Amino acid sequence: MEIEDRITLVAPEGVELHIVLAGVASRFIAISIDILVELALIGVAAIISFAAIGGGLGIALFAIALFVSLYGYYVLFEVLASGRTPGKRMTHLRVVRENGAPVDLRASAVRNLVRLVDILPGTYLVGLACILITRRNQRLGDLAAGTLVTRDVPPAASSSSRAQAVAAPLTWDLSAVTTAELSAARHFLVRRDALEPQARNALAERLAQGIRGKVAGAPANLEAERFLEEVVNAKA
């Protein structure tokens, strides 16, 4: 069981985000899962490259597949899957930027390039030591890229959510919602049960009001928290 390191960030909209930093144990489990997935991908690539193709072309294709598996794997999942590789998704972890915004291509590319140093001497000893001594549990890659690894704390379902549990609407146009607004809404939903009712309602209304004008097709009478839930679910 990990001791939670909680920090408070201020999102670009001025909203305070209270997040839980991922600890060594959960990050170790996540990277172990990802390494197993990578090994499986490399194994499939080796079979296709050498058994099915062979020759110089097979070697070239395997070299490309090896690069994609060892480097592109992390970048692609972090950028396209809201900061979560399969290992992070299974352990409820997420990579975000230091201001709480979703990780972008540049940040992910940098943090995973520096992974070559963090992994030394082959057992992530450098990265482990860095996580233990830094204030925000950051390995060298996180420090270089300006990223954090956070832990998603699933919120208890509210009564309104239980009463209206349906799939996120697919007819809404959410293209105008910014990544910063989405991040603020997500962190509010994760932390809402820790807020006083009055503050919770006020913050929900404030966040929903800022996003509603950018969402086409959403019912105008949908209560603020439910609206935020649907937006986050649709953009997950």
N, C-alpha and C positions, 0 to 999 in steps of 0.2 A: 504494500500500500504506500503510495507516494504522499509526501507532504505537499499541499498545493501552494504554489507561488502565485499570488494574485497581484495584478498591477492594474492601474487605471490609465487609459489612453484617451485623448481628446480627438474625436473624428473631425474631418474637415468641416462638417456642419456645426461644430461646437458641442456635439453630444458626447458625454462621457461614456466610454466603453470599459466595463470591468471584465477583464479576461483572466483566464487561468493558464499559466505557462505549462507546457509539457515538461515532465521530468525525465531523468535518465532512463528509468525502467520502461516507461511507455514508449519512448523513442527507440529503445533497443529492440523492443518487441516489433515495432512498426518496421524498422529497417531489416530485421530478420525475415519478416514476411516478404518484404520487397525483394530481398536477395533470392529467396526461393522462387519467386515469380520470374526474376531475371534469369536464373539458372535454367528454368523450364523453357523460357524463350530462346536462350542460347542453345539449348539442346535441340529444340525443333529446328533452329536455323542451321545447326551443324548437320543434322540429318538431311535437310533439303539441299544444302550447299555441296556436301561431299558425296552423299549416297545417290541423290537424284540428279545432280548437275555435274559435279566433279570438275577436274581440270583447273585452269587458271580462272575461269569465270566463277567457279564454285568458291575458290579462295577469296576472290574479290567480293562476292556477295556475302560471304561469311564475315569478312572484315567490316563491311558496312553494317551488317546485322549486329555485330558485336558492339560497335560504336553506339548504335541506336539503343541497344539493350542496356548498356552501362551508363550512358549519359542522357540520350534523348528520352529514355523511359521516365526519368524524374521530371525533366523540364516539361514534357508533354502533359503528364498527369497534373503537375502543379498548376500549369497555366490553364488547361482546358477543364480541369475537374475541381475548381475552387480550392486549390492548394492541397489537394489530397491524392496521394498515390494509393494503390490498393491497401498497402500496409497501414497508412495513416487513416484511411477510411474505416478499416476494421478496428482500429484502436481509438477512434474518435479524435484524431489529431488533425491539425490544419496549419499550413504555412501561410502567414500573412505578412504584410509589410509593417514596419515599426509604428506606423500611425493607425494600424488596424485595417487598412485597405487591403483588398485582395492582392496577392502576389502577381506581378506582371512578368513578361517574357525576359526583360533585362535582368531583373532581380533573381529570377529562377535560374537563368543561364549562369550568372555569377556565382550563386551559392553552390551550384552543382559542379562548377569548374573547380572551385576551391575544395570540393569533396576529395579531390586527389591528395590533398594535404591532410585533411581531417581523418582519412582512412588509415594513415600511417600508424604503426608499421604493418598494416594489414588487418588490424583488429579494431580500428576506429579509436585507438588509444588517444591520439591527439585531439580528436573531436570530443571524446568523453571528458578529458581533462579540462577542456575549454568550457564545456557545459557546466561543469561543477564549480568553476571559479568565476564565471561571469555572472553579473547581477540579474540578467534576464535569460539565463539558461541558453546562451547562444554558442554554437560552435563557430569556428573560423569562417565558414561559408556564410553563416547568418550575419556575422559582424561585417563582412565585406559587402554583402548585398543589402544590408539594412532590413533583415527579416526576423521574424519570431516564429516559433512553433508553439501553437496554442492547443488547448484541449477543449473540445466542445462538450459542454455539460448539458445533456438533454433536459429541457424544462418539463415540469409536470404539466400534463394537458389541462388547460383551463376548462371550466364548465361550458363556455361557449364553443370551444373547439370540439369537445365531446358531443355536443348537441348537433354540431353542423359538420361532422367529419366527412368531408368529401374530397375528391382529388382536386388538385390545384387547377383552376380554369385554364384551358388551352386557347381560349378565344381572346384573351387580353393581349394588348400590344404593350410589351414591357421594354421595348428597345431603347426608350429614352431614359430609363432608370440607370443612374450611374453606379459604378462599382462601390463608391464611397457610401452612397445611400443604401445600397444592398447590404453592405457590411454593418452599417449602423442598425438597420432593421434586424439583421441576424443576431447581433450581440444583445439587442434589447430583448428579443424573444428568449434567448438563453438565460438572461439574468432577471427577467421580469418578476419571478416569484420571490426574489430577495428584496424587492422594492416595496415601499409603503403604498397602499392602494391609491392615494391621491397622486403621489408622484408617478406611479405606474400609469395611471390613466392620462395624466398630463403629457408624459413623455410619448406614450403611444399616439395620442392625438397630434402631437407636434411632428412626429416622424411621418405619420400617415398623411398629414396635410401637405407636407413637403413633397410626397411622392405621388399623391392622387392625380395631380394635374398632368403628370407624365404618363399615366396609364390609361389607355383607351379601352373601353369596354367593361370596366369594373362598375358594379352597382354602386350608386351614390349613397345608399343607406346601409352599406356594409360597415359594421362596427370596426373601429380602428385596429384592434389587435388581430381580428380575423383577416382584415385586409392585408396587414403586414405578413401574417402567416402564409397567405396565398401567394404574395409576391415572392417571398423567400423560397417557398416550395417550388414555384414555377421556374425560378432562376437557379435552383440547386444543381 
